[in-house]
Amino acid sequence: MNAGFYGRTALAESMTQAGLSRFVSQGSIRFSGAEACLAELKQQAPIRFLRPYPEDGDPATAVLLNTAGGIVGGDRLTMDISVDAGAQVLVTGQAAEKVYRSDGETAELRVTLSSRSGAALEFLPQGTILFDRSALRRRTVLRVDDDARLLFGEMLYFGRTAMGERFTAGAIDDRTDVEWGGRRVMVDVFRIEDGGFAAMNSLSGLDGATCAAVMVLLTPSPEQYLAGIRADLERLAQAGYQAGAAVFPQGPLIVRWLGRDAEAVRRSFGMVWRHVRSVVLGRPARMPRIWSI
C-alpha cells in the first residue's frame, strides 16, 4: 500500500491531492451456514475486514476498515458482502468514511449486500462524511431472498460541522437499489450537482440540513413493525431534525431522518436501530461497542 492512514489523511485535509495514490480495489467477504463460517475472504488495500470476537448475544461480526483513512477523487472501491442460507451476521464500520475534497476527479464506491434464504444480515456502518467540494458516485445494491432478512443503515454528514465546516458545493450521486425475492422493489437516489449550494439551503431542498440518515428493513411482513417504530420516533422527537417511517407496497420498511443537529439525528437513529435489531433479529437492544466510540 503506497498511501498510509496518516499520510493520506494529512494531505487530503490540507486539500493537496497531488501525488496521492488512487486505489482501484475490490474486497469481498461471505459467511455460510448456521455457524456463520467464513466461506470467502478477499482483501485488497485499502479495504480490510476485521473479525473481532462477537459481543455477548451478537452473531458473527465483521468490521469494515479503510486503511487509507478516507476516499479521494479517482478512487474506485468495490465491496461485496454476502451471507448464505442460515447465516446470522453483523457488519459494522471502524470509523466514519471520509470523502475528501476533489481535485476534479470523482470517487466511485460500489457496495453489494446479499442475504440468502433464512439468513440475516445487519449492516451498520459509521456513516459518511462529505467534505466540502467532494465528488462521490456510490452504488449500493441490497439483494435479499423472500425468507431472508436484512437491516441496512447509512448516515450522511454534510461537512464536519463540529469543526465549523459546511458542505457548500460538490457532486454527489448516491443510489441504492433494493432487490427482494428477485424483484426490484425500490430505487433510492440522492443527487447534488456541482455548485449545489441552493439545493443544500432552499426550503424545497435540504433546508440547511447537516445530516441525513436512512434505515431499510427487509423482512417477511415488515408492516408489523411500523407502529412500534413510529411510536419510538414520536417518543424521541425533538427540535433539530425531522423523521418519518413508512412501508412500501410489497416492499421494505423505510425510516428517514433529516436535520441540522447531527448529534440528535445520530442519537435518534441509534435508539430506533436498537429497537429494530431486538424485535426483528432477536439481538441485544444495543449498538455495537465500536459504533459508540
C-alpha positions as CSV (number, residue, x, y, z in Angstrom):
1,M,0.0,0.0,0.0
2,N,1.5,3.3,-1.1
3,A,-0.7,5.7,1.0
4,G,-0.8,5.0,4.7
5,F,-3.6,6.2,7.0
6,Y,-1.8,9.2,8.4
7,G,-0.1,10.2,5.1
8,R,-3.2,10.4,3.1
9,T,-5.3,11.9,5.8
10,A,-2.9,14.8,6.4
11,L,-2.6,15.5,2.7
12,A,-6.3,15.3,2.0
13,E,-7.2,17.5,4.9
14,S,-4.8,20.2,3.6
15,M,-6.6,19.7,0.2
16,T,-3.4,18.9,-1.6
17,Q,-4.1,15.7,-3.6
18,A,-1.1,15.9,-6.0
19,G,0.9,12.7,-5.8
20,L,-1.7,10.8,-3.8
21,S,-2.2,7.2,-4.8
22,R,-5.6,6.3,-6.4
23,F,-6.9,2.9,-5.4
24,V,-8.7,0.6,-7.7
25,S,-9.6,-2.1,-5.2
26,Q,-12.0,-4.9,-4.5
27,G,-12.9,-6.6,-1.3
28,S,-15.4,-9.4,-0.5
29,I,-16.5,-11.5,2.5
30,R,-19.0,-14.3,2.6
31,F,-20.4,-16.3,5.5
32,S,-22.2,-19.6,5.3
33,G,-24.3,-22.0,7.4
34,A,-25.9,-21.8,10.8
35,E,-22.4,-21.3,12.4
36,A,-21.7,-18.4,10.0
37,C,-18.4,-19.9,9.0
38,L,-16.2,-17.7,6.8
39,A,-16.6,-19.1,3.3
40,E,-14.7,-16.5,1.3
41,L,-12.5,-13.5,2.1
42,K,-10.8,-11.2,-0.4
43,Q,-8.9,-8.1,0.9
44,Q,-7.1,-5.6,-1.3
45,A,-5.7,-2.3,0.1
46,P,-7.2,-0.2,1.4
47,I,-10.2,-2.5,2.0
48,R,-10.0,-4.7,5.1
49,F,-12.4,-6.8,7.1
50,L,-11.6,-7.3,10.7
51,R,-13.2,-10.2,12.6
52,P,-13.4,-9.5,16.3
53,Y,-15.0,-11.9,18.8
54,P,-18.7,-11.1,18.8
55,E,-20.2,-9.4,21.9
56,D,-22.5,-11.5,24.1
57,G,-25.7,-12.2,22.2
58,D,-24.4,-10.9,18.9
59,P,-23.8,-13.1,15.8
60,A,-20.6,-13.5,13.8
61,T,-19.2,-10.0,13.3
62,A,-17.1,-8.2,10.7
63,V,-15.7,-4.7,10.9
64,L,-15.1,-2.8,7.7
65,L,-11.9,-0.7,7.6
66,N,-10.5,1.7,5.0
67,T,-6.7,1.7,5.8
68,A,-6.1,4.8,3.7
69,G,-8.1,6.9,6.1
70,G,-10.6,8.1,3.5
71,I,-11.6,8.4,-0.1
72,V,-10.2,10.8,-2.7
73,G,-11.2,11.6,-6.3
74,G,-10.2,8.9,-8.6
75,D,-10.6,6.0,-6.1
76,R,-12.6,3.0,-7.3
77,L,-13.6,0.8,-4.5
78,T,-15.9,-2.3,-4.7
79,M,-17.2,-4.3,-1.8
80,D,-19.3,-7.5,-1.8
81,I,-20.7,-8.7,1.5
82,S,-22.9,-11.8,1.5
83,V,-24.5,-14.3,4.0
84,D,-25.5,-17.6,2.7
85,A,-28.5,-19.7,3.8
86,G,-29.0,-19.7,7.5
87,A,-26.1,-17.5,8.5
88,Q,-26.5,-14.7,11.0
89,V,-24.0,-11.8,10.6
90,L,-23.3,-8.2,11.8
91,V,-21.1,-6.0,9.7
92,T,-20.2,-2.6,11.1
93,G,-17.6,0.1,10.5
94,Q,-14.4,1.0,12.3
95,A,-15.0,4.7,11.7
96,A,-17.0,7.1,9.6
97,E,-15.9,7.1,5.9
98,K,-14.4,10.4,4.8
99,V,-14.8,11.7,1.2
100,Y,-12.2,14.4,0.8
101,R,-12.3,17.5,-1.4
102,S,-11.8,16.6,-5.1
103,D,-9.3,18.0,-7.4
104,G,-11.7,17.3,-10.3
105,E,-12.0,13.5,-10.3
106,T,-14.9,11.6,-8.9
107,A,-14.5,8.8,-6.4
108,E,-16.6,5.7,-7.1
109,L,-17.8,3.3,-4.4
110,R,-19.8,0.1,-5.1
111,V,-21.3,-1.9,-2.3
112,T,-23.4,-5.1,-2.8
113,L,-25.1,-6.7,0.2
114,S,-26.7,-10.1,-0.2
115,S,-28.8,-12.1,2.3
116,R,-29.8,-15.6,1.2
117,S,-32.6,-17.9,2.3
118,G,-33.1,-18.0,6.0
119,A,-30.1,-15.7,6.6
120,A,-30.0,-12.4,8.5
121,L,-27.5,-9.6,7.7
122,E,-27.2,-6.4,9.8
123,F,-25.2,-3.7,8.1
124,L,-24.4,-0.7,10.2
125,P,-21.5,1.5,9.0
126,Q,-20.5,4.6,11.0
127,G,-21.7,7.0,8.3
128,T,-20.1,9.0,5.5
129,I,-18.6,12.5,5.9
130,L,-18.8,14.6,2.8
131,F,-16.1,17.2,2.8
132,D,-16.8,20.5,1.0
133,R,-16.3,20.1,-2.8
134,S,-16.1,16.4,-2.6
135,A,-17.2,14.3,-5.6
136,L,-18.7,10.8,-5.0
137,R,-20.6,8.3,-7.1
138,R,-21.8,5.5,-4.9
139,R,-23.9,2.5,-5.9
140,T,-25.4,0.3,-3.2
141,V,-27.3,-2.9,-4.1
142,L,-29.3,-4.8,-1.5
143,R,-30.3,-8.4,-2.6
144,V,-32.5,-10.3,-0.3
145,D,-34.4,-13.6,-0.7
146,D,-38.1,-13.7,0.2
147,D,-37.4,-15.5,3.5
148,A,-34.2,-13.8,4.5
149,R,-33.7,-10.6,6.5
150,L,-31.5,-7.5,6.0
151,L,-31.3,-4.4,8.2
152,F,-29.4,-1.7,6.4
153,G,-28.4,1.8,7.6
154,E,-26.5,4.8,6.5
155,M,-25.8,8.4,7.6
156,L,-24.6,11.2,5.5
157,Y,-22.8,14.2,7.2
158,F,-22.6,17.3,5.1
159,G,-19.2,18.5,6.3
160,R,-17.5,18.3,9.7
161,T,-19.9,20.7,11.5
162,A,-18.3,20.2,14.9
163,M,-15.2,21.9,13.4
164,G,-17.2,24.7,11.8
165,E,-17.0,23.2,8.3
166,R,-20.0,23.0,5.9
167,F,-20.7,21.3,2.6
168,T,-21.4,24.2,0.3
169,A,-20.6,22.6,-3.1
170,G,-19.8,19.2,-4.6
171,A,-21.0,16.5,-6.8
172,I,-22.8,13.6,-5.0
173,D,-24.6,10.8,-6.8
174,D,-25.7,8.2,-4.2
175,R,-28.0,5.4,-5.4
176,T,-29.5,2.4,-3.6
177,D,-31.2,-0.4,-5.5
178,V,-33.3,-2.9,-3.5
179,E,-34.0,-6.4,-4.9
180,W,-36.3,-8.5,-2.8
181,G,-37.1,-12.1,-3.9
182,G,-35.7,-11.4,-7.3
183,R,-37.9,-8.3,-7.8
184,R,-36.6,-4.7,-7.8
185,V,-38.8,-3.1,-5.2
186,M,-37.1,0.3,-4.7
187,V,-34.6,2.6,-6.2
188,D,-33.5,5.5,-4.0
189,V,-31.4,8.3,-5.5
190,F,-29.8,11.2,-3.7
191,R,-28.0,13.6,-6.0
192,I,-26.4,17.0,-5.7
193,E,-24.9,18.6,-8.7
194,D,-21.7,20.6,-8.6
195,G,-22.4,24.0,-7.1
196,G,-25.3,22.6,-5.1
197,F,-25.5,25.5,-2.6
198,A,-29.1,26.2,-3.5
199,A,-30.1,22.5,-3.0
200,M,-28.5,22.4,0.4
201,N,-30.2,25.5,1.7
202,S,-33.5,26.0,-0.1
203,L,-36.8,25.1,1.6
204,S,-37.5,22.7,-1.3
205,G,-34.1,21.1,-0.9
206,L,-32.3,20.1,2.3
207,D,-33.2,23.4,4.1
208,G,-29.7,23.8,5.7
209,A,-29.5,20.2,7.0
210,T,-26.2,19.0,8.2
211,C,-27.1,15.3,8.4
212,A,-29.4,12.8,6.8
213,A,-29.9,9.1,7.7
214,V,-31.9,6.2,6.3
215,M,-32.8,2.7,7.7
216,V,-34.1,0.0,5.4
217,L,-35.6,-3.2,6.8
218,L,-36.3,-6.2,4.6
219,T,-38.0,-9.0,6.4
220,P,-41.2,-11.0,5.9
221,S,-44.3,-8.9,6.7
222,P,-42.4,-5.7,7.6
223,E,-45.6,-3.8,8.2
224,Q,-46.0,-5.4,11.6
225,Y,-43.1,-3.4,12.9
226,L,-44.2,0.0,11.6
227,A,-46.3,1.1,14.6
228,G,-43.6,0.4,17.1
229,I,-41.0,2.3,15.1
230,R,-43.3,5.3,14.7
231,A,-44.0,5.2,18.4
232,D,-40.3,5.4,19.0
233,L,-39.8,8.3,16.6
234,E,-42.7,10.2,18.3
235,R,-41.3,9.5,21.8
236,L,-37.8,10.6,20.8
237,A,-38.9,13.6,18.8
238,Q,-37.1,16.9,19.5
239,A,-36.1,20.1,17.8
240,G,-33.2,19.9,15.3
241,Y,-34.4,17.2,12.9
242,Q,-37.4,15.5,11.3
243,A,-38.0,11.8,11.0
244,G,-40.6,9.5,9.5
245,A,-41.3,5.8,8.7
246,A,-43.3,4.1,6.0
247,V,-43.7,0.7,4.3
248,F,-43.7,0.4,0.5
249,P,-46.4,-1.7,-1.0
250,Q,-44.8,-5.2,-1.4
251,G,-41.6,-3.5,-0.4
252,P,-39.3,-2.7,2.5
253,L,-39.9,-0.6,5.6
254,I,-38.0,2.7,5.4
255,V,-37.1,5.2,8.1
256,R,-35.6,8.6,7.3
257,W,-34.0,11.4,9.3
258,L,-33.0,14.9,8.1
259,G,-31.8,17.7,10.4
260,R,-29.4,20.5,11.3
261,D,-28.4,18.8,14.6
262,A,-26.2,15.8,13.6
263,E,-25.8,14.6,17.1
264,A,-29.6,14.5,17.6
265,V,-30.1,12.6,14.4
266,R,-27.4,10.0,15.3
267,R,-29.0,9.6,18.8
268,S,-32.5,9.0,17.4
269,F,-31.1,6.7,14.7
270,G,-29.3,4.6,17.4
271,M,-32.3,4.3,19.6
272,V,-34.6,3.1,16.7
273,W,-31.8,0.8,15.5
274,R,-31.6,-0.9,18.9
275,H,-35.3,-1.4,19.0
276,V,-35.4,-2.9,15.5
277,R,-32.4,-5.3,15.9
278,S,-34.0,-6.5,19.1
279,V,-37.6,-7.2,17.9
280,V,-36.8,-8.3,14.3
281,L,-33.4,-10.0,14.6
282,G,-33.6,-11.2,18.3
283,R,-30.3,-9.5,19.1
284,P,-29.5,-7.4,22.2
285,A,-31.0,-3.9,22.2
286,R,-27.7,-2.1,22.0
287,M,-25.3,-0.7,19.4
288,P,-22.0,-2.4,18.6
289,R,-19.4,-1.2,21.1
290,I,-17.2,0.1,18.3
291,W,-20.0,2.2,16.9
292,S,-20.4,4.2,20.1
293,I,-16.7,5.1,20.5
